[in-house]
């Protein structure tokens, strides 16, 4: 797996802050990039429960329990994080959803990504706007998700 150095460093930070807890991820626009970064980390078998790539909205609704409606929202990202934590019996979770492009989605401009973290029974989300083609947006979103989770665990 070719995980960028910055992502490997963020994953190491996450792993170091888990303190015996486990983590899972729910991904839409990043389509497995976050899971790949976790899986590539030394010792991840001890703390990474797994992930769900819920690319289509119906999968988000049926598998992760996201309320039907727009999926590029803070509430949808939070429901994704909470849903994957419950589904995979993880203590902590991170999720990504967005409009990587080239077209808008749910009224969100291309490059709009929402990242949510779930820990201690509470989900929080943050909206990002990234530039570039869809592939560049996905990579930036994956790094942002790892950064948000690392920050959440060190707070």
N, C-alpha and C positions, 0 to 999 in steps of 0.2 A: 504494500500500500504506500502510496506517495502522499503522505500527510505533510503539509507545509510546517516548517520549523516553529512558526509562531503558534500554530494550532497545537502542536505537540507540547509546547511549553504551557499553554493554557490548560490542556488536558492534565498535565502533570500537577498543575496548581489545583485543579478540581479534585484529582485523586488524593492529593495531600490534605485536602480540607474535608473529605467525606467522613473521616472518623468512624469507620465501620458501617456507614450507611451505603445504600446502593443507589444507582442512578439509571434512568431510562430516558429515551428521547422519542419524540413524535415529530416527524418531519414532513413537510409538504414541499415547498419550493427548493429546499436543499437536498431532497431526494436521497438521503442516506449519507451525506458528507459528514454530518455530526457523528453518526454511528460509526462510520469508518475511522474517524479520529479517535473515538473511544476504544474501538477494537484494536487499533494499532499500538495502544499504550501498554507498556510492560505491566503485568499483573492485573490487567483489566478483567480477567475472568473472575476475580474476587469481588469486584464492585459494579461492573457494567451488566445490567440485567438484559438489555436488548433495546430494540427500537421498532417503531412502526413508521413506514413510509405511507402516509395517507395523502396521496397526490390529488385524487378526485374528491370533491366535496361530499359525495355520498359515503365514501369510506370514513371521512372525518365524522359524519353523523352517526353511521351504524357502528363503527368499531370503537371510536374514541368518545362517543356521547356528546359530540358538539351539537348545540341547538341548531336546527335548520335555519338557514338565512345566510347572510354574507359571511365569508370565511377569512377575509383579510381585515380582521378586527382584533382588538385586545381581548375581548371576551372569548372569541373563538380560539385564539392562541392559548389563553388560560385554561379553557376547557380541554384543549388538546393535551396540555402538560398534565393536568389533573387526571385526565382519562388514561393516559399511558402509564402514569404512576400506579393507578389502581389496577389496570389490566395486567401489568407485569410485576406487581407487588414490589415497587421501588419506593424508596424513601424520598428521593429527589428526582426531579425531571426537568427537561428543557424541551421547548417546542419551537418550530418555525412555520410560518405561513406567510404567503405574500404573492405579489405580482412581479415575478422575475422579468417578465416581458416576453416578447416585444409589445404585447397588448395590455391594456388596463384589465383589472379584474375587480369586480364588486365596487366599481367607482374609484379604486386605488390606482394611481399612476404606476407605470412600469418602474421597477426599482424600489417599490414600497414593500417592506418586510416587517412583520411583527414577530418578536421573539418573546416567549414567556418562560418563566422559571417557576418551579413548584417546590417548596420546602416548608417543613413544619406546618403542613396543612394549609398554606397560603400560596396562592398563585399571583404573580405580578407580571405585567407585560410592558413592552416598550416598542415604539414604532421607529423604524429606521428608513432612510431614503438613500439608496445606493445608485451610483452611476455605472454605466457600461452595458454590455450585451448581457443576455440572460445567464450565460455561464459565469461571467464576472460577478453578477449580482448574487448568484448562488454561493460562490466562494466567499464573498464578503459577508453574506448572511450567516454562513456556517461559523466563521470566525467570530462574528458578533454574538452568536448564540453561546459559544464557548466562553467568550469574555463575560457575558451577562451571568452565566452560571458561576463562573469563578468569583465574580464580584459578590454575587448573592451569598455564596458560601463563606466568604471571608468577612462579611459584614456582621 
